[in-house]
Amino acid sequence: MAKETGVKKAENTKSLSKYFRGVRSEFKKVVWPTKKELINYSLIVISAVIAFTLLFAVYDKIIAFLLSNFIYR
């Protein structure tokens, strides 16, 4: 029994180190955005979030108005 747990720990350690070596090699393949690209992409996302928030707020106000004035009269 003691040998089996030792073997399993050794296999887990090997598997774990193999996993992290794979992660490291994949990170080397990643093409990271430049600072300018990152700023541009962030501004696009923030603008889209603000635009959709305003759009849904307008839809909500319209639906609330219609419900309060015409349906729940």
N, CA, C and O atoms as a Tripos MOL2 file, in Angstrom:
@<TRIPOS>MOLECULE
protein
  292   291    73     0     0
PROTEIN
NO_CHARGES

@<TRIPOS>ATOM
      1 N           0.7970   -1.1860    0.0000 N.3       1 MET1
      2 CA          0.0000    0.0000    0.0000 C.3       1 MET1
      3 C           0.8500    1.2630    0.0000 C.2       1 MET1
      4 O           0.5350    2.2100   -0.7220 O.2       1 MET1
      5 N           1.8970    1.3010    0.7760 N.am      2 ALA2
      6 CA          2.7310    2.5000    0.8660 C.3       2 ALA2
      7 C           3.4050    2.7940   -0.4670 C.2       2 ALA2
      8 O           3.5740    3.9560   -0.8340 O.2       2 ALA2
      9 N           3.7860    1.7590   -1.1860 N.am      3 LYS3
     10 CA          4.4470    1.9730   -2.4750 C.3       3 LYS3
     11 C           3.4690    2.5500   -3.4920 C.2       3 LYS3
     12 O           3.8460    3.3780   -4.3220 O.2       3 LYS3
     13 N           2.2070    2.1110   -3.4280 N.am      4 GLU4
     14 CA          1.2280    2.6070   -4.3930 C.3       4 GLU4
     15 C           1.0070    4.1050   -4.2430 C.2       4 GLU4
     16 O           0.9180    4.8110   -5.2470 O.2       4 GLU4
     17 N           0.9170    4.6010   -3.0330 N.am      5 THR5
     18 CA          0.6970    6.0330   -2.8590 C.3       5 THR5
     19 C           1.9300    6.8190   -3.2740 C.2       5 THR5
     20 O           1.8110    7.9250   -3.8020 O.2       5 THR5
     21 N           3.1130    6.2610   -3.0430 N.am      6 GLY6
     22 CA          4.3400    6.9290   -3.4790 C.3       6 GLY6
     23 C           4.4120    7.0140   -4.9880 C.2       6 GLY6
     24 O           4.8430    8.0260   -5.5400 O.2       6 GLY6
     25 N           3.9880    5.9490   -5.6560 N.am      7 VAL7
     26 CA          3.9840    5.9340   -7.1170 C.3       7 VAL7
     27 C           2.9680    6.9460   -7.6490 C.2       7 VAL7
     28 O           3.2440    7.6720   -8.6040 O.2       7 VAL7
     29 N           1.7900    6.9840   -7.0200 N.am      8 LYS8
     30 CA          0.7720    7.9300   -7.4680 C.3       8 LYS8
     31 C           1.2380    9.3670   -7.2830 C.2       8 LYS8
     32 O           0.9750   10.2140   -8.1370 O.2       8 LYS8
     33 N           1.9320    9.6600   -6.1690 N.am      9 LYS9
     34 CA          2.4430   11.0100   -5.9570 C.3       9 LYS9
     35 C           3.4820   11.3640   -7.0010 C.2       9 LYS9
     36 O           3.5050   12.4900   -7.4980 O.2       9 LYS9
     37 N           4.3460   10.4090   -7.3420 N.am     10 ALA10
     38 CA          5.3690   10.6560   -8.3580 C.3      10 ALA10
     39 C           4.7180   10.9030   -9.7120 C.2      10 ALA10
     40 O           5.1440   11.7840  -10.4600 O.2      10 ALA10
     41 N           3.6720   10.1150  -10.0320 N.am     11 GLU11
     42 CA          2.9730   10.3130  -11.3080 C.3      11 GLU11
     43 C           2.2560   11.6640  -11.3290 C.2      11 GLU11
     44 O           2.2560   12.3530  -12.3490 O.2      11 GLU11
     45 N           1.6440   12.0430  -10.2000 N.am     12 ASN12
     46 CA          0.9570   13.3270  -10.1310 C.3      12 ASN12
     47 C           1.9470   14.4740  -10.2920 C.2      12 ASN12
     48 O           1.6490   15.4660  -10.9570 O.2      12 ASN12
     49 N           3.1260   14.3390   -9.6840 N.am     13 THR13
     50 CA          4.1380   15.3790   -9.8010 C.3      13 THR13
     51 C           4.6160   15.4940  -11.2400 C.2      13 THR13
     52 O           4.8100   16.5960  -11.7540 O.2      13 THR13
     53 N           4.8050   14.3500  -11.8870 N.am     14 LYS14
     54 CA          5.2250   14.3730  -13.2860 C.3      14 LYS14
     55 C           4.1280   14.9680  -14.1720 C.2      14 LYS14
     56 O           4.4040   15.7520  -15.0800 O.2      14 LYS14
     57 N           2.8950   14.5870  -13.8960 N.am     15 SER15
     58 CA          1.7880   15.1130  -14.6830 C.3      15 SER15
     59 C           1.6500   16.6170  -14.4890 C.2      15 SER15
     60 O           1.4000   17.3540  -15.4430 O.2      15 SER15
     61 N           1.8150   17.0650  -13.2570 N.am     16 LEU16
     62 CA          1.6920   18.4780  -12.9590 C.3      16 LEU16
     63 C           2.8100   19.2780  -13.6280 C.2      16 LEU16
     64 O           2.5600   20.3440  -14.1910 O.2      16 LEU16
     65 N           4.0310   18.7710  -13.5660 N.am     17 SER17
     66 CA          5.1320   19.4940  -14.1990 C.3      17 SER17
     67 C           4.9790   19.4770  -15.7180 C.2      17 SER17
     68 O           5.3130   20.4550  -16.3870 O.2      17 SER17
     69 N           4.4810   18.3820  -16.2590 N.am     18 LYS18
     70 CA          4.2340   18.3120  -17.6950 C.3      18 LYS18
     71 C           3.1570   19.3180  -18.1060 C.2      18 LYS18
     72 O           3.2570   19.9600  -19.1510 O.2      18 LYS18
     73 N           2.1360   19.4430  -17.2730 N.am     19 TYR19
     74 CA          1.0620   20.4030  -17.5410 C.3      19 TYR19
     75 C           1.6130   21.8230  -17.5790 C.2      19 TYR19
     76 O           1.3190   22.5770  -18.5080 O.2      19 TYR19
     77 N           2.4070   22.1940  -16.5810 N.am     20 PHE20
     78 CA          2.9310   23.5570  -16.5280 C.3      20 PHE20
     79 C           3.9370   23.8300  -17.6430 C.2      20 PHE20
     80 O           4.0450   24.9640  -18.1110 O.2      20 PHE20
     81 N           4.6710   22.8120  -18.0710 N.am     21 ARG21
     82 CA          5.5510   22.9990  -19.2310 C.3      21 ARG21
     83 C           4.7220   23.2660  -20.4800 C.2      21 ARG21
     84 O           5.0940   24.0890  -21.3170 O.2      21 ARG21
     85 N           3.6000   22.5700  -20.6010 N.am     22 GLY22
     86 CA          2.7060   22.8030  -21.7370 C.3      22 GLY22
     87 C           2.1020   24.2010  -21.7010 C.2      22 GLY22
     88 O           1.9830   24.8620  -22.7330 O.2      22 GLY22
     89 N           1.7230   24.6430  -20.5100 N.am     23 VAL23
     90 CA          1.1690   25.9890  -20.3570 C.3      23 VAL23
     91 C           2.2080   27.0260  -20.7500 C.2      23 VAL23
     92 O           1.9010   27.9870  -21.4540 O.2      23 VAL23
     93 N           3.4300   26.8280  -20.2970 N.am     24 ARG24
     94 CA          4.5170   27.7690  -20.6190 C.3      24 ARG24
     95 C           4.7480   27.8290  -22.1280 C.2      24 ARG24
     96 O           4.9180   28.9110  -22.6890 O.2      24 ARG24
     97 N           4.7550   26.6780  -22.7790 N.am     25 SER25
     98 CA          4.9970   26.6770  -24.2250 C.3      25 SER25
     99 C           3.8370   27.3390  -24.9800 C.2      25 SER25
    100 O           4.0610   27.9900  -26.0000 O.2      25 SER25
    101 N           2.6080   27.1790  -24.4940 N.am     26 GLU26
    102 CA          1.4720   27.8390  -25.1430 C.3      26 GLU26
    103 C           1.5160   29.3490  -24.9470 C.2      26 GLU26
    104 O           1.1560   30.1000  -25.8540 O.2      26 GLU26
    105 N           1.9540   29.8030  -23.7740 N.am     27 PHE27
    106 CA          2.0690   31.2420  -23.5450 C.3      27 PHE27
    107 C           3.1130   31.8700  -24.4550 C.2      27 PHE27
    108 O           2.9980   33.0440  -24.8060 O.2      27 PHE27
    109 N           4.1150   31.1190  -24.8370 N.am     28 LYS28
    110 CA          5.1220   31.6490  -25.7540 C.3      28 LYS28
    111 C           4.5470   31.8490  -27.1520 C.2      28 LYS28
    112 O           5.0580   32.6650  -27.9180 O.2      28 LYS28
    113 N           3.4960   31.1180  -27.4910 N.am     29 LYS29
    114 CA          2.8790   31.2210  -28.8170 C.3      29 LYS29
    115 C           1.8800   32.3750  -28.9160 C.2      29 LYS29
    116 O           1.4940   32.7740  -30.0150 O.2      29 LYS29
    117 N           1.4680   32.9000  -27.7790 N.am     30 VAL30
    118 CA          0.4480   33.9540  -27.7640 C.3      30 VAL30
    119 C           1.0190   35.2420  -28.3370 C.2      30 VAL30
    120 O           2.1390   35.6380  -28.0170 O.2      30 VAL30
    121 N           0.2320   35.8880  -29.1880 N.am     31 VAL31
    122 CA          0.6120   37.1930  -29.7180 C.3      31 VAL31
    123 C          -0.1280   38.2290  -28.8740 C.2      31 VAL31
    124 O          -1.3370   38.4100  -29.0130 O.2      31 VAL31
    125 N           0.6100   38.8990  -28.0040 N.am     32 TRP32
    126 CA          0.0130   39.8550  -27.0890 C.3      32 TRP32
    127 C          -0.2170   41.1780  -27.8060 C.2      32 TRP32
    128 O           0.5970   41.5760  -28.6400 O.2      32 TRP32
    129 N          -1.3220   41.8710  -27.4930 N.am     33 PRO33
    130 CA         -1.5870   43.1610  -28.1510 C.3      33 PRO33
    131 C          -0.6130   44.2390  -27.6610 C.2      33 PRO33
    132 O          -0.1020   44.1890  -26.5430 O.2      33 PRO33
    133 N          -0.3830   45.1990  -28.5320 N.am     34 THR34
    134 CA          0.4530   46.3270  -28.1410 C.3      34 THR34
    135 C          -0.3590   47.2310  -27.2130 C.2      34 THR34
    136 O          -1.5640   47.0410  -27.0460 O.2      34 THR34
    137 N           0.3050   48.2040  -26.6180 N.am     35 LYS35
    138 CA         -0.3800   49.1180  -25.7050 C.3      35 LYS35
    139 C          -1.4550   49.9040  -26.4440 C.2      35 LYS35
    140 O          -2.5480   50.1140  -25.9170 O.2      35 LYS35
    141 N          -1.1460   50.3390  -27.6630 N.am     36 LYS36
    142 CA         -2.1110   51.1080  -28.4540 C.3      36 LYS36
    143 C          -3.3350   50.2520  -28.7960 C.2      36 LYS36
    144 O          -4.4690   50.7190  -28.6870 O.2      36 LYS36
    145 N          -3.1070   49.0020  -29.2100 N.am     37 GLU37
    146 CA         -4.2170   48.1040  -29.5250 C.3      37 GLU37
    147 C          -5.0700   47.8370  -28.2890 C.2      37 GLU37
    148 O          -6.2980   47.8160  -28.3680 O.2      37 GLU37
    149 N          -4.4220   47.6360  -27.1630 N.am     38 LEU38
    150 CA         -5.1440   47.3630  -25.9270 C.3      38 LEU38
    151 C          -6.0370   48.5390  -25.5330 C.2      38 LEU38
    152 O          -7.1760   48.3490  -25.1080 O.2      38 LEU38
    153 N          -5.5130   49.7390  -25.6780 N.am     39 ILE39
    154 CA         -6.3060   50.9370  -25.3640 C.3      39 ILE39
    155 C          -7.4850   51.0520  -26.3280 C.2      39 ILE39
    156 O          -8.6070   51.3320  -25.9050 O.2      39 ILE39
    157 N          -7.2390   50.8400  -27.6110 N.am     40 ASN40
    158 CA         -8.3150   50.9230  -28.6080 C.3      40 ASN40
    159 C          -9.4010   49.8860  -28.3420 C.2      40 ASN40
    160 O         -10.5880   50.2100  -28.3790 O.2      40 ASN40
    161 N          -9.0060   48.6440  -28.0730 N.am     41 TYR41
    162 CA         -9.9810   47.5820  -27.8120 C.3      41 TYR41
    163 C         -10.7720   47.8750  -26.5370 C.2      41 TYR41
    164 O         -11.9760   47.6250  -26.4760 O.2      41 TYR41
    165 N         -10.0970   48.4000  -25.5330 N.am     42 SER42
    166 CA        -10.7820   48.7330  -24.2780 C.3      42 SER42
    167 C         -11.7980   49.8450  -24.4940 C.2      42 SER42
    168 O         -12.9060   49.7780  -23.9610 O.2      42 SER42
    169 N         -11.4400   50.8650  -25.2670 N.am     43 LEU43
    170 CA        -12.3750   51.9570  -25.5500 C.3      43 LEU43
    171 C         -13.5830   51.4680  -26.3390 C.2      43 LEU43
    172 O         -14.7030   51.9230  -26.1090 O.2      43 LEU43
    173 N         -13.3620   50.5550  -27.2560 N.am     44 ILE44
    174 CA        -14.4700   49.9920  -28.0360 C.3      44 ILE44
    175 C         -15.4270   49.2390  -27.1210 C.2      44 ILE44
    176 O         -16.6440   49.3940  -27.2310 O.2      44 ILE44
    177 N         -14.8920   48.4350  -26.2310 N.am     45 VAL45
    178 CA        -15.7370   47.6560  -25.3190 C.3      45 VAL45
    179 C         -16.5040   48.5790  -24.3710 C.2      45 VAL45
    180 O         -17.7020   48.3910  -24.1580 O.2      45 VAL45
    181 N         -15.8290   49.5620  -23.8100 N.am     46 ILE46
    182 CA        -16.4940   50.4920  -22.8920 C.3      46 ILE46
    183 C         -17.5850   51.2690  -23.6140 C.2      46 ILE46
    184 O         -18.6700   51.4660  -23.0660 O.2      46 ILE46
    185 N         -17.3090   51.7140  -24.8440 N.am     47 SER47
    186 CA        -18.3120   52.4320  -25.6270 C.3      47 SER47
    187 C         -19.5140   51.5540  -25.9270 C.2      47 SER47
    188 O         -20.6530   52.0090  -25.8290 O.2      47 SER47
    189 N         -19.2760   50.3160  -26.2850 N.am     48 ALA48
    190 CA        -20.3830   49.3980  -26.5780 C.3      48 ALA48
    191 C         -21.2240   49.1430  -25.3370 C.2      48 ALA48
    192 O         -22.4510   49.0900  -25.4230 O.2      48 ALA48
    193 N         -20.5880   48.9870  -24.1950 N.am     49 VAL49
    194 CA        -21.3340   48.7550  -22.9510 C.3      49 VAL49
    195 C         -22.1970   49.9700  -22.6240 C.2      49 VAL49
    196 O         -23.3590   49.8180  -22.2480 O.2      49 VAL49
    197 N         -21.6480   51.1590  -22.7620 N.am     50 ILE50
    198 CA        -22.4190   52.3720  -22.4870 C.3      50 ILE50
    199 C         -23.5830   52.5090  -23.4680 C.2      50 ILE50
    200 O         -24.6950   52.8490  -23.0640 O.2      50 ILE50
    201 N         -23.3370   52.2480  -24.7490 N.am     51 ALA51
    202 CA        -24.3860   52.3680  -25.7570 C.3      51 ALA51
    203 C         -25.5250   51.3810  -25.4920 C.2      51 ALA51
    204 O         -26.6940   51.7610  -25.5520 O.2      51 ALA51
    205 N         -25.1990   50.1310  -25.2030 N.am     52 PHE52
    206 CA        -26.2430   49.1470  -24.9350 C.3      52 PHE52
    207 C         -26.9790   49.4430  -23.6310 C.2      52 PHE52
    208 O         -28.1800   49.1930  -23.5270 O.2      52 PHE52
    209 N         -26.2700   49.9710  -22.6420 N.am     53 THR53
    210 CA        -26.9240   50.3510  -21.3950 C.3      53 THR53
    211 C         -27.9590   51.4410  -21.6530 C.2      53 THR53
    212 O         -29.0840   51.3600  -21.1610 O.2      53 THR53
    213 N         -27.5850   52.4510  -22.4170 N.am     54 LEU54
    214 CA        -28.5320   53.5240  -22.7480 C.3      54 LEU54
    215 C         -29.7050   52.9980  -23.5740 C.2      54 LEU54
    216 O         -30.8510   53.3850  -23.3440 O.2      54 LEU54
    217 N         -29.4240   52.1290  -24.5220 N.am     55 LEU55
    218 CA        -30.4740   51.5540  -25.3600 C.3      55 LEU55
    219 C         -31.4740   50.7730  -24.5170 C.2      55 LEU55
    220 O         -32.6830   50.9410  -24.6780 O.2      55 LEU55
    221 N         -30.9840   49.9250  -23.6240 N.am     56 PHE56
    222 CA        -31.8840   49.1420  -22.7780 C.3      56 PHE56
    223 C         -32.6310   50.0240  -21.7790 C.2      56 PHE56
    224 O         -33.7670   49.7180  -21.4170 O.2      56 PHE56
    225 N         -32.0170   51.0990  -21.3340 N.am     57 ALA57
    226 CA        -32.7060   52.0300  -20.4330 C.3      57 ALA57
    227 C         -33.8640   52.6990  -21.1570 C.2      57 ALA57
    228 O         -34.9430   52.8570  -20.5860 O.2      57 ALA57
    229 N         -33.6520   53.0940  -22.4100 N.am     58 VAL58
    230 CA        -34.7230   53.7070  -23.2000 C.3      58 VAL58
    231 C         -35.8460   52.6970  -23.4350 C.2      58 VAL58
    232 O         -37.0210   53.0330  -23.2900 O.2      58 VAL58
    233 N         -35.4870   51.4530  -23.8000 N.am     59 TYR59
    234 CA        -36.5060   50.4190  -23.9880 C.3      59 TYR59
    235 C         -37.2980   50.1910  -22.7060 C.2      59 TYR59
    236 O         -38.5160   50.0170  -22.7440 O.2      59 TYR59
    237 N         -36.6060   50.1910  -21.5810 N.am     60 ASP60
    238 CA        -37.2620   49.9750  -20.3000 C.3      60 ASP60
    239 C         -38.2430   51.0970  -19.9930 C.2      60 ASP60
    240 O         -39.3570   50.8420  -19.5360 O.2      60 ASP60
    241 N         -37.8370   52.3330  -20.2410 N.am     61 LYS61
    242 CA        -38.7200   53.4720  -19.9990 C.3      61 LYS61
    243 C         -39.9460   53.4120  -20.9020 C.2      61 LYS61
    244 O         -41.0580   53.7030  -20.4610 O.2      61 LYS61
    245 N         -39.7490   53.0360  -22.1640 N.am     62 ILE62
    246 CA        -40.8770   52.9350  -23.1020 C.3      62 ILE62
    247 C         -41.8510   51.8530  -22.6530 C.2      62 ILE62
    248 O         -43.0610   52.0780  -22.6350 O.2      62 ILE62
    249 N         -41.3450   50.7050  -22.2960 N.am     63 ILE63
    250 CA        -42.2130   49.6000  -21.8590 C.3      63 ILE63
    251 C         -42.9280   49.9680  -20.5680 C.2      63 ILE63
    252 O         -44.1150   49.6800  -20.4140 O.2      63 ILE63
    253 N         -42.2160   50.6030  -19.6350 N.am     64 ALA64
    254 CA        -42.8470   51.0140  -18.3750 C.3      64 ALA64
    255 C         -43.9520   52.0340  -18.6430 C.2      64 ALA64
    256 O         -45.0180   51.9670  -18.0320 O.2      64 ALA64
    257 N         -43.7090   52.9600  -19.5370 N.am     65 PHE65
    258 CA        -44.7220   53.9560  -19.8900 C.3      65 PHE65
    259 C         -45.9460   53.2800  -20.4970 C.2      65 PHE65
    260 O         -47.0760   53.5780  -20.1120 O.2      65 PHE65
    261 N         -45.7240   52.3740  -21.4400 N.am     66 LEU66
    262 CA        -46.8470   51.6940  -22.0890 C.3      66 LEU66
    263 C         -47.6410   50.8570  -21.0930 C.2      66 LEU66
    264 O         -48.8710   50.8470  -21.1270 O.2      66 LEU66
    265 N         -46.9510   50.1670  -20.2240 N.am     67 LEU67
    266 CA        -47.6410   49.3270  -19.2490 C.3      67 LEU67
    267 C         -48.4330   50.1670  -18.2580 C.2      67 LEU67
    268 O         -49.5690   49.8280  -17.9240 O.2      67 LEU67
    269 N         -47.8470   51.2500  -17.7890 N.am     68 SER68
    270 CA        -48.5350   52.0410  -16.7710 C.3      68 SER68
    271 C         -49.6970   52.8430  -17.3440 C.2      68 SER68
    272 O         -50.6740   53.0760  -16.6330 O.2      68 SER68
    273 N         -49.6300   53.2700  -18.5950 N.am     69 ASN69
    274 CA        -50.6770   54.1120  -19.1500 C.3      69 ASN69
    275 C         -51.7460   53.3720  -19.9370 C.2      69 ASN69
    276 O         -52.8800   53.8460  -20.0110 O.2      69 ASN69
    277 N         -51.4270   52.2440  -20.5190 N.am     70 PHE70
    278 CA        -52.3940   51.6080  -21.3840 C.3      70 PHE70
    279 C         -52.8610   50.2390  -20.8790 C.2      70 PHE70
    280 O         -53.9950   49.8430  -21.1490 O.2      70 PHE70
    281 N         -52.0280   49.5300  -20.1700 N.am     71 ILE71
    282 CA        -52.4060   48.1730  -19.7710 C.3      71 ILE71
    283 C         -52.9350   48.1480  -18.3270 C.2      71 ILE71
    284 O         -53.9620   47.5240  -18.0620 O.2      71 ILE71
    285 N         -52.2540   48.8110  -17.4070 N.am     72 TYR72
    286 CA        -52.6650   48.7900  -15.9980 C.3      72 TYR72
    287 C         -53.4450   50.0270  -15.6030 C.2      72 TYR72
    288 O         -53.2510   50.5600  -14.5100 O.2      72 TYR72
    289 N         -54.2850   50.4700  -16.4390 N.am     73 ARG73
    290 CA        -55.1060   51.6540  -16.1900 C.3      73 ARG73
    291 C         -56.1970   51.4050  -15.2430 C.2      73 ARG73
    292 O         -56.9690   52.3140  -14.9380 O.2      73 ARG73
@<TRIPOS>BOND
     1     1     2 1
     2     2     3 1
     3     3     4 2
     4     3     5 am
     5     5     6 1
     6     6     7 1
     7     7     8 2
     8     7     9 am
     9     9    10 1
    10    10    11 1
    11    11    12 2
    12    11    13 am
    13    13    14 1
    14    14    15 1
    15    15    16 2
    16    15    17 am
    17    17    18 1
    18    18    19 1
    19    19    20 2
    20    19    21 am
    21    21    22 1
    22    22    23 1
    23    23    24 2
    24    23    25 am
    25    25    26 1
    26    26    27 1
    27    27    28 2
    28    27    29 am
    29    29    30 1
    30    30    31 1
    31    31    32 2
    32    31    33 am
    33    33    34 1
    34    34    35 1
    35    35    36 2
    36    35    37 am
    37    37    38 1
    38    38    39 1
    39    39    40 2
    40    39    41 am
    41    41    42 1
    42    42    43 1
    43    43    44 2
    44    43    45 am
    45    45    46 1
    46    46    47 1
    47    47    48 2
    48    47    49 am
    49    49    50 1
    50    50    51 1
    51    51    52 2
    52    51    53 am
    53    53    54 1
    54    54    55 1
    55    55    56 2
    56    55    57 am
    57    57    58 1
    58    58    59 1
    59    59    60 2
    60    59    61 am
    61    61    62 1
    62    62    63 1
    63    63    64 2
    64    63    65 am
    65    65    66 1
    66    66    67 1
    67    67    68 2
    68    67    69 am
    69    69    70 1
    70    70    71 1
    71    71    72 2
    72    71    73 am
    73    73    74 1
    74    74    75 1
    75    75    76 2
    76    75    77 am
    77    77    78 1
    78    78    79 1
    79    79    80 2
    80    79    81 am
    81    81    82 1
    82    82    83 1
    83    83    84 2
    84    83    85 am
    85    85    86 1
    86    86    87 1
    87    87    88 2
    88    87    89 am
    89    89    90 1
    90    90    91 1
    91    91    92 2
    92    91    93 am
    93    93    94 1
    94    94    95 1
    95    95    96 2
    96    95    97 am
    97    97    98 1
    98    98    99 1
    99    99   100 2
   100    99   101 am
   101   101   102 1
   102   102   103 1
   103   103   104 2
   104   103   105 am
   105   105   106 1
   106   106   107 1
   107   107   108 2
   108   107   109 am
   109   109   110 1
   110   110   111 1
   111   111   112 2
   112   111   113 am
   113   113   114 1
   114   114   115 1
   115   115   116 2
   116   115   117 am
   117   117   118 1
   118   118   119 1
   119   119   120 2
   120   119   121 am
   121   121   122 1
   122   122   123 1
   123   123   124 2
   124   123   125 am
   125   125   126 1
   126   126   127 1
   127   127   128 2
   128   127   129 am
   129   129   130 1
   130   130   131 1
   131   131   132 2
   132   131   133 am
   133   133   134 1
   134   134   135 1
   135   135   136 2
   136   135   137 am
   137   137   138 1
   138   138   139 1
   139   139   140 2
   140   139   141 am
   141   141   142 1
   142   142   143 1
   143   143   144 2
   144   143   145 am
   145   145   146 1
   146   146   147 1
   147   147   148 2
   148   147   149 am
   149   149   150 1
   150   150   151 1
   151   151   152 2
   152   151   153 am
   153   153   154 1
   154   154   155 1
   155   155   156 2
   156   155   157 am
   157   157   158 1
   158   158   159 1
   159   159   160 2
   160   159   161 am
   161   161   162 1
   162   162   163 1
   163   163   164 2
   164   163   165 am
   165   165   166 1
   166   166   167 1
   167   167   168 2
   168   167   169 am
   169   169   170 1
   170   170   171 1
   171   171   172 2
   172   171   173 am
   173   173   174 1
   174   174   175 1
   175   175   176 2
   176   175   177 am
   177   177   178 1
   178   178   179 1
   179   179   180 2
   180   179   181 am
   181   181   182 1
   182   182   183 1
   183   183   184 2
   184   183   185 am
   185   185   186 1
   186   186   187 1
   187   187   188 2
   188   187   189 am
   189   189   190 1
   190   190   191 1
   191   191   192 2
   192   191   193 am
   193   193   194 1
   194   194   195 1
   195   195   196 2
   196   195   197 am
   197   197   198 1
   198   198   199 1
   199   199   200 2
   200   199   201 am
   201   201   202 1
   202   202   203 1
   203   203   204 2
   204   203   205 am
   205   205   206 1
   206   206   207 1
   207   207   208 2
   208   207   209 am
   209   209   210 1
   210   210   211 1
   211   211   212 2
   212   211   213 am
   213   213   214 1
   214   214   215 1
   215   215   216 2
   216   215   217 am
   217   217   218 1
   218   218   219 1
   219   219   220 2
   220   219   221 am
   221   221   222 1
   222   222   223 1
   223   223   224 2
   224   223   225 am
   225   225   226 1
   226   226   227 1
   227   227   228 2
   228   227   229 am
   229   229   230 1
   230   230   231 1
   231   231   232 2
   232   231   233 am
   233   233   234 1
   234   234   235 1
   235   235   236 2
   236   235   237 am
   237   237   238 1
   238   238   239 1
   239   239   240 2
   240   239   241 am
   241   241   242 1
   242   242   243 1
   243   243   244 2
   244   243   245 am
   245   245   246 1
   246   246   247 1
   247   247   248 2
   248   247   249 am
   249   249   250 1
   250   250   251 1
   251   251   252 2
   252   251   253 am
   253   253   254 1
   254   254   255 1
   255   255   256 2
   256   255   257 am
   257   257   258 1
   258   258   259 1
   259   259   260 2
   260   259   261 am
   261   261   262 1
   262   262   263 1
   263   263   264 2
   264   263   265 am
   265   265   266 1
   266   266   267 1
   267   267   268 2
   268   267   269 am
   269   269   270 1
   270   270   271 1
   271   271   272 2
   272   271   273 am
   273   273   274 1
   274   274   275 1
   275   275   276 2
   276   275   277 am
   277   277   278 1
   278   278   279 1
   279   279   280 2
   280   279   281 am
   281   281   282 1
   282   282   283 1
   283   283   284 2
   284   283   285 am
   285   285   286 1
   286   286   287 1
   287   287   288 2
   288   287   289 am
   289   289   290 1
   290   290   291 1
   291   291   292 2
@<TRIPOS>SUBSTRUCTURE
     1 MET1         2 RESIDUE 1 A MET
     2 ALA2         6 RESIDUE 1 A ALA
     3 LYS3        10 RESIDUE 1 A LYS
     4 GLU4        14 RESIDUE 1 A GLU
     5 THR5        18 RESIDUE 1 A THR
     6 GLY6        22 RESIDUE 1 A GLY
     7 VAL7        26 RESIDUE 1 A VAL
     8 LYS8        30 RESIDUE 1 A LYS
     9 LYS9        34 RESIDUE 1 A LYS
    10 ALA10       38 RESIDUE 1 A ALA
    11 GLU11       42 RESIDUE 1 A GLU
    12 ASN12       46 RESIDUE 1 A ASN
    13 THR13       50 RESIDUE 1 A THR
    14 LYS14       54 RESIDUE 1 A LYS
    15 SER15       58 RESIDUE 1 A SER
    16 LEU16       62 RESIDUE 1 A LEU
    17 SER17       66 RESIDUE 1 A SER
    18 LYS18       70 RESIDUE 1 A LYS
    19 TYR19       74 RESIDUE 1 A TYR
    20 PHE20       78 RESIDUE 1 A PHE
    21 ARG21       82 RESIDUE 1 A ARG
    22 GLY22       86 RESIDUE 1 A GLY
    23 VAL23       90 RESIDUE 1 A VAL
    24 ARG24       94 RESIDUE 1 A ARG
    25 SER25       98 RESIDUE 1 A SER
    26 GLU26      102 RESIDUE 1 A GLU
    27 PHE27      106 RESIDUE 1 A PHE
    28 LYS28      110 RESIDUE 1 A LYS
    29 LYS29      114 RESIDUE 1 A LYS
    30 VAL30      118 RESIDUE 1 A VAL
    31 VAL31      122 RESIDUE 1 A VAL
    32 TRP32      126 RESIDUE 1 A TRP
    33 PRO33      130 RESIDUE 1 A PRO
    34 THR34      134 RESIDUE 1 A THR
    35 LYS35      138 RESIDUE 1 A LYS
    36 LYS36      142 RESIDUE 1 A LYS
    37 GLU37      146 RESIDUE 1 A GLU
    38 LEU38      150 RESIDUE 1 A LEU
    39 ILE39      154 RESIDUE 1 A ILE
    40 ASN40      158 RESIDUE 1 A ASN
    41 TYR41      162 RESIDUE 1 A TYR
    42 SER42      166 RESIDUE 1 A SER
    43 LEU43      170 RESIDUE 1 A LEU
    44 ILE44      174 RESIDUE 1 A ILE
    45 VAL45      178 RESIDUE 1 A VAL
    46 ILE46      182 RESIDUE 1 A ILE
    47 SER47      186 RESIDUE 1 A SER
    48 ALA48      190 RESIDUE 1 A ALA
    49 VAL49      194 RESIDUE 1 A VAL
    50 ILE50      198 RESIDUE 1 A ILE
    51 ALA51      202 RESIDUE 1 A ALA
    52 PHE52      206 RESIDUE 1 A PHE
    53 THR53      210 RESIDUE 1 A THR
    54 LEU54      214 RESIDUE 1 A LEU
    55 LEU55      218 RESIDUE 1 A LEU
    56 PHE56      222 RESIDUE 1 A PHE
    57 ALA57      226 RESIDUE 1 A ALA
    58 VAL58      230 RESIDUE 1 A VAL
    59 TYR59      234 RESIDUE 1 A TYR
    60 ASP60      238 RESIDUE 1 A ASP
    61 LYS61      242 RESIDUE 1 A LYS
    62 ILE62      246 RESIDUE 1 A ILE
    63 ILE63      250 RESIDUE 1 A ILE
    64 ALA64      254 RESIDUE 1 A ALA
    65 PHE65      258 RESIDUE 1 A PHE
    66 LEU66      262 RESIDUE 1 A LEU
    67 LEU67      266 RESIDUE 1 A LEU
    68 SER68      270 RESIDUE 1 A SER
    69 ASN69      274 RESIDUE 1 A ASN
    70 PHE70      278 RESIDUE 1 A PHE
    71 ILE71      282 RESIDUE 1 A ILE
    72 TYR72      286 RESIDUE 1 A TYR
    73 ARG73      290 RESIDUE 1 A ARG
